[in-house]
């Protein structure tokens, strides 16, 4: 994707948020995302940004927890009453950490289920609110693929096949190959034990 396409997507996403709240701007401040689901449960996410509108637009193309929730539930609209609403206030950059932490606590005390993973801030006082798994990357996919292959091959060898070497007793290299093969067959079980 080239720079022009990326900027076009960003502008489209900004426009979507401006349709939801026409007062949004690109100044520093705190933004508050809230929604209520079909069963009446209330959810909130509080974030800080040096450029609020740009940061909100980036949530619509990201893969963090709140990004995925925004994609799944969409933005509030009369046709989507359970979508995310957005509110905000501007403040100076030196107050971002303080206000983010204050509003995370405020919304927790109001009974919202927070979608924040930490207590907020970019430094001092930041703590985990919730256990979370780091996002999965390319290498994680490779490991999972190896586990799946290991499970499948082990299943077929347990049911239908035997492993043997061409010479009895096996040579040193053949024994190493057998050991490596057995490690591969056992690989999927290591992940299940952890």
N, C-alpha and C positions, 0 to 999 in steps of 0.2 A: 504494500500500500504506500503510495507516495504522500508527500507532505500536504498537497492540496486536498487529497481525499480525507486525510486525517483531520484537517482543519474543517472540512465540510461536515464531517460527522460530529465534531465538537460543536459547531454552530447549531446543527440540528438538535443536539442534546440540550444545549443552552436554551434554545427556543422552547423545548418541551417543559423545562423547569419554569421559564418565564410565563408560560400559559397557566401554570399551576399557581405561581406567585409573582405577579408583575413587578413587585417591589425589589426583587432580588438584584444584587449588584456584584461587582467583582472586587469589592474592598475587603479588608481583613475583618474576620468576625467568626461567630459561632453559628452553625446551622443545626437545626433540630428536625429530624425525620420521625414522623409518627404514623401509625396505622392501627386500625382495629379490625380484627378478623371477623368471620361470620359468626363465631361463638362469643364475641364480646371481649376477647383477650386483646389487651393493648400492648403495642410494641413501640420501642423508641430507639433511635440511634442519634448520638450527639457527636458532632465533629467540629474541628477547627480548620480554618483555611486563611491563607494570606489573600486568596482570590476565591471568594465563596462560589460564585457561579461557575467558574472554571473547574473547581474541585467537584461540585455536584455533577457537572457534565461528565467528568472522568469516571464517576461511579457507574454510569450507564455502559461503560465499555470495559470495566475492570473485572476481576475475579475474586475479590475479597468477599467475606461473608455478607456484608451489607450490599455489595454490588450484585451478588447473585439473588438476594432477596428482592432488590429493586427490579431486576429483570423478571423474576418469577411473578411478583405481585403487581408490578407496574405502578404508575403514579395515580394518585386520586383523580377521579373524574366522575361525573354523575353516572356514567355507564360502568364505572369501576369503583364502587363505594368503599371497597376494602383495600384500595391502593395506598401508597405512601403520600402523606402530605408533608410540606416543607415550611418551616418557619426559620427565622434567623434574626440576628442583631449584629450590628457592626461594633467593633471595639479596636483599640490599638493593638498592634502585634505583641507588645510586651505583656498584654493581659490575656492572650489566647489560652495559655496553659491553665491559668487560674480559673477563668470562666468555664472552660471545657470541663474541668473537674467538678466545679460547683454545679453545673447543669446536669452532669451525669448523676451525681448524688441526688439532686432535686427530682429528676424523673424516676429514679429508683424509689425514692420515698413516696412519689405519687402513685406507685403501683404498676408502673410500666415494666414489661419484660425487656431488658436492655439487649440490644444487638451489638453493643460495644464489647470488645474482648479485653479491654483494659480500663482503668479508672481515668484515663485521659492524660494529656500533656505530652510534650515531646522530650521530657527529661525527668527532672526531680519529682518524686512522688508517684511515678507511674507504676501501677501494679496490675497483675492479671485479675480480671473479674471472673473469667470463665476458662475452663480448660478448652483448648482448641488444638486442632491438628494443623501443622504447617501445610501450606498449599503444596500440592503435588506437582512435581516437575517431570522432565523428560527421563531422568535417571530412575525416578520412582516407578514410572511406567515400564522401564526395562526390567526392573527387579520383579514387578508384578507379573510380567510376561514370562520370566524365567520360572517363577513359582507355579504359574498355570501349566507350563510345559512339563515341569518336574512332576506335578501331580498326575497329569495325564499319562506320561511315560511310565511312572511308577505303577499306576493302575494296570496298564497293559502287561507289564512284566510280572506283576503279582498274579494276574489271571491266566496268561497264555504263554509267556516266554521264559527262557533260561539264559543266563549269561555264562559264557565259558571262554577260555583263551584257546589259542591254536596249539599251544604246547602245554604239557603237564610235566612237571610243575611249571607255572608261568615264569617267564623271564622277569627281570627287574622292571623293565619298561611295561610289560603286560600287566604286572601287578599294580604299577602306578596308574595305568589306564583303568583298571578295575576299580581302584580306590576313587579315582576322579568320577567315574560313572556312578558309583554308589553315593558319593557326595551329591551329585546332581539329583539322583532319585530321592535323597533325604532333604533336599533344599526346601521344598514346600512345607515340610513338617517343622523346620526351624522357625519359620514365620508364624506358625500357629501356636507354638509354645511360648513365644515372647509376649 
